Amino acid sequence: MKRTIYCGQPRIDSIGKEISVCGWVQRRRDLGQLLFIDLRDRSGILQLAFDENTCRDVFDAAVTLRSEFVIQAAGTVRERSAKNPALPTGDIELEVTSLNIISTAETPPFEIEENTDVNDALLLKYRYLDLRRPDMQRNIELRHKAAKITRDYFDEQGFYEIETPMLTKSTPEGARDYLVPSRVHRGKFYALPQSPQQYKQLLMLAGFDRYMQIVRCFRDEDLRADRQPEFTQIDLEMSFADEEDVISMNEGYIKRLFGEILGVDISLPIKRLKWREAMDRFGSDKPDMRFGLELCDISDIVGKCEFKVFTEPVKNGGSVRMIYVPGGGTMPRKQIDALVEFVKTYGARGLAWTKLGENYPSNEEGSMSSSYAKFLTEDENNAILTRAGAKAGGLILIVADVKDDVVFASLGALRIECAKRLGLIADPSVIASAICGAQGAICGAQGARSNPDHCIPKYEFVWITEFPLFEYSQEDERFVAKHHPFTAPMDEDIDLLETDKINCRAKAYDLVLNGSELGGGSIRINTPELQKRMFRALGFSDEKALEQFGHLIEAFKYGTPPHGGIAYGLDRIVMHLAGLSSIRDVIAFPKVQNASELLTACPDIVDNKQLEELGIRLT
């Protein structure tokens, strides 16, 4: 009765063969003297048949089978009389000659089926049952394949996979650390790594030249759909490399990954945008470029008008910007009012709009309605319409603020919201369906693709370059590193470190896909003198810098090659490959929004004896 084949593997050419399979009972159909069992394992479903020719003991045992029983069955493969084209095994069935009930099962709290509408809390409480569902198993299989392709590609490019420590030193200039108390060194703490950043730079100093690691990272921060307190990072570093080397290496990786898994040919080179241009055009350094609706600065048009909502921001160093939405004029007033409230969540005080009727540009009644036009001159209104390229049925949406960050955040989010409402970008469930076809992202044991080319979703990659080296933290009331303190400034901006932080650019680059950051990296500082200047620019005294980063500063004294790298979020990459909207669906045992795990009910209290051993008292 040892298994000889997976349930999803037999085909029409298996007819007449004797096989043995194992799995879970998906469903039972009892037709009296004819009984069918759908048996499921990770590869798919196989129909088991019991009829008048079946041994009586075997038939009687089959009658007792219920959903999620674990069984072994052996017999001969035969052709089905009623075929099921929806199943890869739908042409055949197993005529069972022997049956072993390995384990019975209680009725599960939800049905084990694809695309269930059971609430997430119940699914995560019984995650081991949720993971039995075929779509979840395909997600985890896809993750495995992505990791394997990653290792294979970088191995072929001469990278060593080297492990770095999980227990590290807590250093500032990042998200909040998870701390681990030391029993041996009372009163001292390890930190779980937010990334292996310093270690991978030390590996370059050690002469390994090319390093790669698929590594667990930890950040104690507020969660959202694509963020977890523990996540998996594809981390790599290269010596004697500049930005072009790193970008070229990683474009080859992305082409290989999406080609092998989805059959999508990513054209190279991937387009690039400087950070400043990305913000001006899309209001975001993670632009979704599958559609237009780009931002347009109209500060020069309205900066001296009589409408203070527009003039005050311009006078105080801010800006007035708009997006033009073709077809947006069909939105009812109620939806436009909802957009007004939407931008307020991003800090905007309001949203000015002009709605163009189908009879625009005639002077007929209803050809145009506006929340601001009456406050502007005819020339000013016409200038806005001309710059927008306004046509009948269009919608102009304007945000003004003394802070450009608010304008960018509001309009950047608004263009995404409008695109969703107008169907310019596909719903994640539609994308997942297109990727998966009938059998899922990976179909059958061999990973055959089932979706035709016309179903392939649109993938718009872009590199964002020349990021600011610093950003101002209102919370800390000082400039902090936008990426991390080891990022090198652009050569021509080194002298701005102390004098003009706001305009100092970094040798940094992010890879963005459809409005989501897949990974980010930079060329690193590789001289002790420049690293010290960077620490001083961030407000560290020489003494504090040595206390926190002395090991790195010391290492730089012994011959440091130029080096740079990048880190990807593996969870986020797999989410996109699967056409999903949450990384929780591609992680076997994820946390929920408050960073707890419903399955094991962690975090939890610990025994007082454990706290005493660590020298910890709770208050």
PyMOL commands that set and color helices and strands:
alter all, ss='L'
color gray80, all
select helices_A, chain A and resi 12-14+56-63+120-125+127-130+134-156+197-205+243-262+275-282+299-302+308-315+328-330+333-344+373-375+378-388+404-421+428-436+453-455+491-496+501-503+528-537+542-558+570-578+583-586+608-614
alter helices_A, ss='H'
color red, helices_A
select strands_A, chain A and resi 18-30+35-41+44-50+70-79+92-103+160-161+179-181+189-191+210-218+230-239+272-274+295-297+319-325+352-356+368-370+395-401+461-465+470-473+478-481+508-513+516-523+563-569
alter strands_A, ss='S'
color yellow, strands_A
deselect
rebuild
show_as cartoon
